[in-house]
């Protein structure tokens, strides 16, 4: 039976939410939609009364592909919605802060993507998974990815023919680097002599910078360098990297501004040096990261660069062993860039240590707001928040913020 619903708001995943609650993807607040209700989901959805913020999706793959959730909404709506998510998360903790205008990365600027590739009877199928589905949608005209990544999809398909299983799906992570295409594959057949030889030959044939197979480097023709400030770094295969160079520059600029005037900075969850190395152009940095391969890459990048101040590195699991309050002595600014879980234990130690300035970079407004509450309760002022939208047309929201110890407390 067909039913009608009015969309009240969007949830954090970008779905429209109607009374019930009923969850209806690719809708907008105020729209009247109809369809068949199955549990809490509306199937065969039809928009009866569209929002004035509804636009035609720019990408022809949008309906089938699960890579984007919000191409049906105007850019202005998405920008306001993402800033609103951060405001709401802070408000839920009793907080508010000045919000700077959102910075959105341009389309076709993603420098990294994980492509799903399956062998078929006729060859291969490569693309993104459909929404909440195992179905793979081909994406030759994707509006998210840098064109060089689109051009590399046939390479991913050729690797699946060499080492993919008909029963499984290969995850092929394609990353652009200064040395060329950096590919890390997972889910393939176990390595043996013939497969390793074939993969090494494929590296040469396709002119890849580096090819890794389930974490093991098969071949490296050119160093897959990523540039952080003036330093060139070779991250370990599959290591974390900001999604777009544009977004990385926006976050880096926010961190540099937040820590301006500091003499010694400690960078927590430092990765391979995204912020540590640009900071080192002006200040001494102690970089702490849980993955030793990443701290080694950071250290080598620093040693090969010229004109940087001293950078020291420490491999340490900050979830299990956060820096204790007395370890912050001598640092006048802290950079914090945790994963989606936030940094609850580490923030508790920061609240006791009370360094003058904290630059917090977050990919999860909910855990950021939780941690912000701890810092504000300890005497910090949340001076500003900068939302950065690297994941255009998705529900994903990132931000940078500056906390300053409040001398009036």
N, C-alpha and C positions, 0 to 999 in steps of 0.2 A: 504494500500500500504506500502510495506517495504521500509524503508529509512535507510541510514547510517549516523553516526555522529562520530566525533572525540572528545574525552573528553579533554577539555582544563585544567581543574582544579577541585579541590573538594571544595564545599561550606562548611560553618560552621557546617551543619548537616551531613556532610560526603557523600553527594550525588555528583556524577560526574556532571559537568556542561559543556554542549556543546553550540555552537553558537545558538542563538535564543532569549533568552536562553532556553535550554532543560535540564531538570533535570533527571538524570538517576542513581538510587541507585546501589550500589555494583559494581561500576566501578572505574577505576584509570586513572590519567592523561596520555595522549598519546594513550590510547586504542581506537580502532575503533570498534564501536558496531552497530548493526542493530536492527530494530523492527518497530512497528507501532506507529506513533505519535498520541497521544490523548491530545489535548491542549498543555501543556508544558511538558507532561510526555511521556516517551517511554515505551510502553507495549510489552510483549513477547520479551524482550531484549535478544540478542545473542551477545557474544563477538567474533568478527571476528579476531581482532589482539590484543592479550593480552599483558599487561605490563610485564616486567621482574620482577616487584615487586608483581605480583599476585601469591597467594599461595592457596592451598586447605584449605578450612575452617576446623579447627580442630573439630568443633561441628556439629553433624549430624542434629541439629535442626535449623541451621543458616538460611536456605532458608525460613522457615516458621515463625520463631520467630522474634519478633521485639526488643529483648533485646540488640542485637549487630548490629553495622553498618559496621564494618571494619575487619571482620575476613578473608576477601578475600585478605587483604593486608599484606605484610611482617611486622614483628615487627619493623624493622629498618625504613620502610616507615612511619608507624604510629607514631613512636617517632619523626621523623623529621617533619612530618606534624603538630603534636600538638605543637611542639616548634615554628614552622613557624606561626601558628595561633596567638600565643602571640606576636611574632615579628611584624606581620602585624598589629595587633591591636595597638601596640605602635607606629609603623610607621605612621599610620593614624592620630595620634595625634602629629606627629613631634618628636617622642621620640625614643630612642634606649637604650639598657642596656646589660651588660654582661649576657649571658644565661648559666646557669649551665647545666650539662648533666641531661636529664630527669630521674626521678625515676618512674618506672612502677611496680605496684603491681602484684604479681604472679597470674596465673590463679587459679580458685577454691579457692579464698580467700575472697569473699564477705561475710560479717558476717550479713548482713541484706538484705532482699528482700521483696517486696510486691507482693504477688501471687494473681492473679485473679481466683476466684472460682465460678462456676455456677452450680446450681442444674439442673439435666437433668432427663429425664424419666427413664433412666437406673441407675442413681446415681449422679455422679458429674464429672465435668471437671475442671482441675486446671492447671495453668501455666502462661505464659506471653502472653500479647496481641500481635498479629501479627502486622507488620508495618502498621501504619495508618489504623488499622482495629479493629473491635470488636471481631474478631475471637480469641479464646484462644488456644494457642499451648502448649501441654504438653512438659515438659522439664526434663525427668528423667536422661538425660546424660549431663546436662548443664555444660559448662566449666567455667562459671563465679562464681557460688555459692559454698561456702564451702559445702562439702559433708553432713555435719550435717543439713544444710538447706534443701538439696534435700530429706534427710530422713524424714524431718518434713512435707513434702507436704501432705502425707496421714492424718496428724493431721488437716491441714487446710481443707481438704475435709470432715472430720468427723464433723468439726464445721459448715460447710455449710449445712450438712444434719440436724443438730440441729436447726440452726437459719437463714438459707439462704432462700431467696425467689426465686421461679421459674422465676419470672419476672426480677430480678435484678442480679447484680454481686457483690459478696462479695470481698472486698479488705482485704487480710489477711497479715499483716506485721509480718514477722518472724525475730527475732533478737537473735543472740547468746549472752549469758551472762555467767558470772562466776557461776551463780546459776542455769543455764539451759536455756531452750527455753523461750523467752519472746514474747508473741503474743498479738498483738493489731488488733482488727477487726473493720471494718467500713462497713456500707451499709447493715447491717443485720436487722432482725425483731426487733421491739421495745421490750425492756426487760419487762418481766412479771415474776411472781413467778415461774411457771414451767420452763421457759426457763433459768432463773438464776440458778435454782437448777441443771438443766441438764448441764449447762456450768461449774458449780462448780465441778460436778462429772467428767466431761471430763478433767478438770484440774488435778484432782487426777489420773484418769486413764492413762493419757499420761505423767504424771510426769513433768508438765510444771512448770517453775518458777513463771510465772505470766500470767494471761489472762485478757485482757481488752476488753470491748465491747462498741464501740462508745464513747470512752473516760472514761468509768466507769470501775474501777477495780472490776472484778468478784471474783477473788481469787488470793492469792499469797502464794505459798508453800515455796519458797526460794527467798530471795532478788535477783532480776536480776541485779547484780552488774556489772558496767563497771569500769575498772581501768584506771585512769588518773594519770600518774606518780605513786606515792606510795599510792594515795588516792582511796578508793572505793566509787563509786557514784551510787545511784539508780535513774536513770533518770525517769521523768514522762512517762507514756505510749505514745509511738509513737514519743518521743522527738528526735530532730536532733542528729545524730551520724555519724561520718565519716564512709564511706562505707567499708573500710578495716582497720584492725589493722595496717597493714604494711604502708598504706598511712597515717594514723593518726600519726604514729611514724616519718615518713619522714617530715610531716608538723610541728610537734612539735619540731623536731630537728632544723628545719630552724628558727622557732620562737625563740627558746632558743639561737641560734647563733646570730640572728639579735638583740636581746636585751641584749646580754652579757655585763656585766659591769654596768647595771642599778641597782638602789637601790629601786625605787618604780615604778611599772608598772600599767597602767590602761588597762584593757582588755575589748574592746567594742564588742558587740554581742558575749558575752562570753559563751552562751549555758549553759551546765551543768558542765563546767569546763575543757574542752578539753585541753586548754592551761593554764588557770589560775592555776590549781593545780600543774602541772609540774613546772611552773614558781615559785610557792611558796616554792619550795625546796631551792631556793636561795634568793628570793626577796619578798618584800611586794607587794600585788596585790589588786587593786580595780576592781571588776568584775561587768560589767553592761550588762544586758540582758532584753529584752522586756517581756519575759514570766516569771511570778513570780514563777511558779512551778519549772522552771529550776534553778532559783537563789536559791530557797529553797533546791533543791537537791544538788547544789554546796556547799551551806553553811553547810549542814549536813555532806557531804563528807569531808569537811575541818575539821570540829569539831571532827570527829571520827578518823582522821588520826593523827599520831604523827610525830614530827620533821619538821612540815611546819611552815613557817613564816606567819604573819597575812594576812588574806584574808577578805575583806569586800565586801558585795554584794549589788547591787542596781537594783531593777526592774524598767526599764524605756524604753519607746518606743523611740528608737534613730532616727527613721524617723520623728516623730512628735516633739520630744524634744531632739535634739542632745545635747551633753555636750557642753556648751558654752566655748569660748576661755579662760575665766578666771578660769574655773573649772579644767584646766590642770596644774595649779600651783602646784609644789611639785612633779610632775611626770617627770621622765627623759626618759621614753620610753612608747610607745603606741602600743598595739596590736589591729588590726582591722580585723575582719572576718565576713563581711556582707553577706547577701544572694545575689542572682543573680542580684538584682537591684543595687548593689553597695551601696555606702554611701555618696552620693553627698552632702547632707546638713551637715553631720558630718565632711566630709573632708574640707568643706569650713571653719568650725570653727577651725579645726586642722591647716589649712593654716595660720590662724591669731594667734593661740596660739604658734605655732612653737616649739613643743617639740623636743629635739635633735634627737630622733630616732623613726621611725614608722615601725613596722613589719605588712605588709598587706598580708592577706591570702584571695584568691579570687577563686570563682568557675565560673567566667565569665570574660574572657580576655577583652571584649569590655568595660564593666563598670569599670574594673580595669584600663584600659588605660585612660579612661575619668578622673577618680579620680587622676591617676598618673600625668596627665597634670596639674591639679590644684595644686598639691603639688610641682611639678618642677617649675611652674611659681612663686610659693611662696618662692623659694630658696632652695628646697630640691634636692639632687642628688639621682637618682635611682641607688643604688650601685650594686645590682645583682637581678636576677630572677631565681627561682627554679621551674620548671614545675614538677608537681606530677600527675601521671596518675593512679588514683584509679579505674576509670571506664574503664578497659581494653576493647579494641575493640569497644568502643563507640566514639561518637564525642565529649564527655564531656571532658573539659580540666580545670585543677586546677593548682594553683601556690601559691608560697609564695615569697615575695619580701622585700628588706630592703631599706628604705629611710633614708638618713642622711642629717641633716640641713647643707647646704653648707656654711662654714664660709667665703669663698672667695667672696660671693655675696654681 
